[in-house]
């Protein structure tokens, strides 16, 4: 067997994601995630690429009103490969209910589907506030 073949070969990943540990919201709170081009919160433009976007905007809402907006830098975007899988697993671990995106790759789509996370497609050029209005959530 050549290099990379057989049971002895173990692939080690020399990089870390450094994504923050965020507690899951209570069952009454809807957690929505969008990846964005900048860190301007509700005024941010939603990114065309999901897992490789520079920022992640998390919105917690209840009864049609925004409770909290949190923007974090997407350290997963710089991974050499597997960004969609890593981001999908992280989103599931923080209790995301809805993902709003322009496009999604097949790997992250599969993970979100398996985790029971609803996906809403939105057109490119949409701002976070406009996307939330499509779900009936006002600022």
C-alpha positions as CSV (number, residue, x, y, z in Angstrom):
1,X,0.0,0.0,0.0
2,X,1.2,3.5,-0.8
3,X,1.2,6.6,1.3
4,X,-2.3,7.4,2.6
5,X,-3.6,3.9,2.2
6,X,-4.6,1.5,4.9
7,X,-5.6,1.7,8.5
8,X,-2.4,3.2,9.9
9,X,-2.7,6.4,7.9
10,X,-4.3,9.1,10.0
11,X,-5.0,12.5,8.6
12,X,-4.1,15.2,11.1
13,X,-5.5,18.7,10.6
14,X,-2.8,21.3,11.5
15,X,-5.3,24.1,11.8
16,X,-7.9,25.2,14.3
17,X,-11.1,27.1,13.8
18,X,-11.2,29.2,17.0
19,X,-14.9,29.6,16.8
20,X,-16.5,30.9,20.0
21,X,-18.5,28.6,22.3
22,X,-22.0,30.1,22.3
23,X,-24.7,28.6,24.6
24,X,-27.9,27.3,22.9
25,X,-30.9,29.6,23.3
26,X,-34.0,28.7,25.3
27,X,-36.7,26.8,23.3
28,X,-38.8,30.0,23.0
29,X,-36.0,31.8,21.1
30,X,-35.5,31.5,17.4
31,X,-31.8,31.6,16.4
32,X,-31.1,32.8,12.9
33,X,-27.7,32.9,11.1
34,X,-26.5,34.7,8.0
35,X,-23.0,35.1,6.8
36,X,-22.2,38.7,5.8
37,X,-19.6,40.8,4.0
38,X,-19.1,43.2,6.9
39,X,-19.7,43.6,10.6
40,X,-22.4,46.3,10.6
41,X,-25.1,44.1,12.2
42,X,-28.5,44.6,10.8
43,X,-27.2,46.9,8.0
44,X,-24.7,44.2,6.7
45,X,-24.9,42.8,3.2
46,X,-25.5,39.1,3.1
47,X,-22.5,37.3,1.5
48,X,-22.8,35.4,-1.8
49,X,-20.7,32.5,-0.4
50,X,-21.8,31.0,2.8
51,X,-19.0,29.2,4.6
52,X,-16.2,31.4,3.1
53,X,-17.8,34.7,4.1
54,X,-15.7,37.0,6.4
55,X,-18.4,37.4,9.1
56,X,-21.3,35.5,10.7
57,X,-24.3,37.4,12.0
58,X,-26.4,35.6,14.7
59,X,-29.8,36.9,15.5
60,X,-31.9,35.7,18.4
61,X,-35.6,36.6,18.0
62,X,-38.8,35.9,19.9
63,X,-42.4,36.7,18.9
64,X,-41.3,38.6,15.8
65,X,-38.9,40.9,17.6
66,X,-35.1,40.9,17.7
67,X,-33.6,40.2,21.1
68,X,-29.9,40.1,20.3
69,X,-27.6,40.6,17.3
70,X,-24.1,39.2,17.5
71,X,-21.5,39.5,14.7
72,X,-18.4,37.4,14.8
73,X,-15.4,37.0,12.5
74,X,-15.6,33.7,10.6
75,X,-12.3,32.0,11.3
76,X,-13.6,28.9,9.4
77,X,-13.4,30.8,6.1
78,X,-9.6,30.5,6.0
79,X,-9.6,26.7,6.3
80,X,-7.9,25.1,3.3
81,X,-10.7,22.6,2.9
82,X,-13.9,21.5,4.7
83,X,-15.2,25.0,5.6
84,X,-18.8,24.0,4.9
85,X,-18.6,20.9,7.1
86,X,-16.9,22.7,9.9
87,X,-19.4,25.7,9.8
88,X,-22.4,23.3,9.6
89,X,-21.2,21.4,12.7
90,X,-20.6,24.6,14.6
91,X,-24.0,26.0,13.7
92,X,-25.7,22.8,14.9
93,X,-23.7,22.9,18.2
94,X,-24.9,26.5,19.0
95,X,-28.5,25.7,18.5
96,X,-29.3,27.5,15.2
97,X,-32.9,27.1,14.0
98,X,-32.8,28.9,10.6
99,X,-30.0,29.7,8.1
100,X,-30.6,32.4,5.5
101,X,-28.2,32.2,2.5
102,X,-27.8,33.1,-1.1
103,X,-26.2,29.7,-1.9
104,X,-25.0,26.7,0.0
105,X,-22.6,23.9,-1.0
106,X,-23.7,20.3,-1.0
107,X,-21.8,19.3,2.2
108,X,-23.1,22.1,4.4
109,X,-26.6,21.5,3.0
110,X,-26.5,17.9,4.0
111,X,-25.3,18.7,7.6
112,X,-28.0,21.4,8.0
113,X,-30.6,19.0,6.8
114,X,-29.4,16.2,9.2
115,X,-29.4,18.7,12.1
116,X,-33.0,19.8,11.3
117,X,-31.9,23.4,10.6
118,X,-34.3,25.2,8.2
119,X,-32.7,26.9,5.2
120,X,-34.2,30.0,3.6
121,X,-32.8,31.1,0.2
122,X,-32.5,34.9,-0.3
123,X,-31.4,36.9,-3.3
124,X,-27.9,38.4,-3.5
125,X,-27.8,42.1,-2.4
126,X,-30.2,41.6,0.5
127,X,-29.3,43.2,3.9
128,X,-29.8,41.4,7.2
129,X,-32.7,43.6,8.2
130,X,-34.5,42.9,4.9
131,X,-33.9,39.2,5.2
132,X,-35.3,39.1,8.7
133,X,-38.4,41.0,7.5
134,X,-39.1,38.1,5.1
135,X,-39.4,35.9,8.2
136,X,-41.7,38.4,9.9
137,X,-39.1,39.7,12.3
138,X,-38.8,43.4,12.8
139,X,-36.0,45.5,14.3
